[in-house]
Amino acid sequence: MTRADEGTRDDPVAAASRAALTQLELLVTRRLDGVLNGDHRGLLPGPGTEPGEARAYEPGDDVRTMDWSVTARTTVPHIRQTIADRELETWIVVDMAPSLDVEGRYGTKRRLVEAAAATVGFLSAGGGSRVGMVLTGAGRPRVLQATGGRDHVRRLLEEVSRSSTGASPGGTFTDSLRAVRNAARRHGLVVVISDFLGDVDWERSLRVLGTRHEFLAVHVADPLDIALPAVGAALLQDPATGEVLELDVDDALAADYRRAADAHRAEVHAALRRCGAPVLALRTDRDWIRDVIDYVGARRQGGLPTGENLVRDLPDDHPSPGGVPR
């Protein structure tokens, strides 16, 4: 062990972070294990990568699996079944935006990013499957090659936990999606995790990935991303630039904020729908385990969650200590 390693081990912050990640692993493997069962306890149950037999279309089937050649020959709608892939390659794309570390009333969004990455990683790491990760960064994305095993997933989570936020040109969210296209050599699953508060300039890159891979979008949010309480005088800070504004947040301003947030979220989710990506919505004030279970239940019934539950059951408006950071 090097002196640097010893210093890290003695650091109480690092020790607390390791303990939190260990607790996170236990939550995933114990609480979700009995619910998300099967050969691949994944978040996108169902189709694999190998083509199987065709069968007649039934209500509720995914129209994207239509076999048009058989349908044309028989004049009866048919779908092409697939054989489950026993070795899945999963890539997790993490948007390390500065807004992830804003301390709200219910904590930061980074903990939800860690929870989502742990859920995807530990549920995808068995049976010869491999998990890789791409994080936004300064000048270029950080690519962590896909490898199997729980120890590798733990290393990925440590990277998410200690990585600094922010991205410069060349290492943005869109650049990270392009990096996955180069790194993922075989058909697999791509999971994008973000609070999607930036410009919607990533749709084309996501569409290109969709020609080869299955998708899952994890939208992490805080209630303050959705609605701003009318707290009167408040200091609002832009986490990306550090700019601070002193505003009088009255009912009119709060209503304008809500409308703008609704419009941006609708734009984001519409773009994800066009890319064919189901949305797992997680919010800092809710039990993320329950949200994951509800999502999987909807998928197994043939639904395509679109993230509309993100705005349901918002907590009562209360001012955050020290103003509302944003």
N, C-alpha and C positions, 0 to 999 in steps of 0.2 A: 504493500500500500504506500502510495506517495504521500508527501506532506500535504499536497493539495487535497488529496482524498481525505486525509485525516481532518483537515480544516473543514471540509464540507460535511463530514460526518458529525463533527462537533457543533456545527451551526444549528442552533435551535429552530430557525426558520426552515432549513432544509430537512431537519428531522421531522418537524411537524408536517411538511409537505409529503414526505415518504409515508408517514402514518396515515395521512388523508387518502393517499392513493391506494394503500393497502386496504383501508376500509371500503374504498370504492370498488375494489376488486371483489371483496366479500359480498357487497350488495349485488353486484352483477351476477356472480356465480351462485349465490344462495337464493336470492329473492326472485331472480328471473329464470333460474335453471328449470324449475318445475313448470313454468308457464310456456316458455319458448322452446318446446321440445321437438325432437326430430333429429335426423342425421346431421342436418345443418340448422342449428338454432339461430337462424339469421333474422334480419329485419325485413328482408324481401323474400318471403317463402314462396316456393312455387317453381317457376321455370328454371331449367338448367341451360346448358350450352349445346347439348347434342340433340339433333332432331330425332323425333320418334314417329309414331304412327299418327295418321290423320283420323279425326272423328267428327261427327256431325256437331255443328254449333248448337250450344244451349244458352238460354238467357243467363246473363251474368259472366259469360266467358269474355276474356280480354280480346277486343277486336284486333289488337296488334298481332295476335297469333293466327289470324286468318290465313288459310292456305288457298290462295286464289286459283292455282292451277287445278286442284281437286274440285273446288267450287265450280269452276267453269266446265269441267268435264261432266260433273254429276248434276249440275244446276241446283244443287242443295248446298247451303253454306257449310263449310268445314273449317276446322282449326287444326293446326299442326301441333301435336303434343311434343314435349321435350323430355329428355332423360336427365334426371338430376345430376349435376356435376358434383363429384365427390371431392374435387380439389379446386377450391375457389380462391381466386386472387382478388383481394380487396385493397382498394386505395382510399385513404382518408385525406381529404383536402381541408386544411384548417386555415381559416381567414383570421389571422392574429391582429384584428383591428384594435386601435387604442381604446375604443369604447368597451371592450371586454373587461377592462380593469376598473371601470367606473363603479365606485362603491355606492350602491343604492340601499334602500331600506331592507332589502332581502338578500344582500350580498352582491357579489359580482357575477357577470355572465361567464367568466372564465371557468367557474366550477361546473357550469352546465356543459361547456365545451369538453372539459375533462370527462364528465359523465357520459356524454355521447360517444367520445372516442373510446372509452373503456368498454361501453356496451358493444359497439361494433367490433372492437379488437378482440375481446375475450370470447364473444359469440362466433367469431370467424376464424379463430386460431387453431382449432382442432382438426383432426382427420387429414393432415397433410396440406391444409390450406395455408395461404401466406397473406400477410398484411404489410402494406407499405404506407408511407405518409409523406405528404407534401405540405409545408408551411410557408405562408407568405413571409417575406423578409426584406432586408436592405439590399437592393440591387439585383437580387436573384432569389428564386424560391429555394427553400431547403428541402432536398429530396432524401428521404430515408428509405432505402431499398426494401422491397417486400421479402420477408422471411417468416418462417413458421415458428410456433412456440409461444408459450405464455411469457417467458422471460423477455422475448422481443417486444411483446405488447407492453410490458412494464417499462421498457426503455423508451418506447414511443410516448407513453403517458408522462414520463419524467421530462421529455423534451417539451411537451405541451405545457407542463407545469412551470418550467423555468424559462421558457422562451419569452423574449421581450416583444411587446406589441409594436405595430407600425410597419409600413412597407413603403419602399421607394420605387420609382420606375424601374422595371425589370423584375421586380419581386412581388408584384401585386396579385390580387386574387385571380385575375384573368391570366396572368403569366403562370400561375400555379396550375391552372387547368390545362394550359398548353404543356407544362412539364409532365403532367400525368399521361397525356397522350403519347409522349415520347418514352416514358418509363414503363407503362403497362403494355406488355408485349402480347398478352392473350386476353380473350374475352373474360370479363369479371364484373365486379361491383365497384362503383365509385361513389363515395359518400362525401358530400360537401357540407361543412359545418361553418356557419357564419351568422352574424346578426343582421346581415343584409341591409345595413344602414347607408351604404355608399351608393354610388351611381350604378344603375343596371346596365353595365357595359360588358357583362360576361356571358350574355345569352348565346351569342354565336359560338363561342368556345365550348360551352356546355352542349350545344346541339351537335357539334362535331364529335364530341365524346360519345354522345348518345347513339351514334351509328354503330358502335362496337360494344358498349358497356351498358349494364343496368345502372340505375341511378337511385340515390336517396339524398334528399336535401334535409338537413337538420337546421331549423330556424330557431336560434336561441334569442330570447328577448327578456326585457325587464318591463314591468308595468309602466315605467316612465318613458319607454319607447313608444307607448301606445297613447297614453293620456297624461297630461300635465295638470296637477291640481292647482286651483286658484288660491295660491298661498300669499298673494300680495308681493311685497318687495322680496326679490330673490336674486342671487348671483348664479348665473349659468355659465359653465365653462365648456368650451369645445375640447374634447380629449385629444383630438388630432393636432390642433395648433396651439392649444393652451390659452386661446383668447377668452377673456372673461367679459360677460355682459351683465349689467345691472338692470333688471327689468321689474316692472310692476305687473305681476301675473294675475290679471283679473279674469272674470268669466269670459269676456270676449276673446282675450288672448289664448286662454285655455281651449276655447272652442276652435279657434283658428289652428292651434297646434294639433288638436285631435283630427281635424279634417286633413291637414297636410300629412300626418302620420298614416291615416287610413288610405289616402291616395297613393303614397309611396309603397305601402305594404301590398295594396292591390296590384300595383305594377310589378312588384317582385314576384308575387305568387302567380300572376298571369304568365310571366316569363318562364317560371318553373313548370307550369302546366304545359306550355308549348314545347318544352324540352322533354316532357313525359316523366318528370321527376315527382314522385310522391313526397309529401312534406311531413316530417316529424317535428311538431312545434313543442318547444320546451320553454317554460317561463320561470323566472327566479323565485316566484312566490308559490309555486306549485310543487307537488311531489313528482319528480321526473320519472321515477319508476312506474307510477300509475300511467303517466302519459305514454311511456314506451309500450306498456301492456295494451292500452287502448288502441294505439296505432297498429300493433301487430294483429289485434282482433279485427280491426277494420280491413286490413290487408287480406286476412284469411277468408273473409267473407266476400272478397272480390272488389272491395272499395279502393279508391285512390285518394287518400287523405290529401287535402289541399292547404292545410294550415289554418282553416277558418276558426278552429278552436282557440287560436292564439288570443283572441279578444274576449273570450267568454269568462264570466265570473271575475272581473277585475276587482281587486281589493278596494276598500273604501279609500277615498282620497285623504291622505295625510301628508303634511309636509315632511320632507327628509331633513335630518339634522344638518344644519349648516347650509341650507339652500338645496336646490335641485341641480346636481351635476348633470351635464348632458354633453 
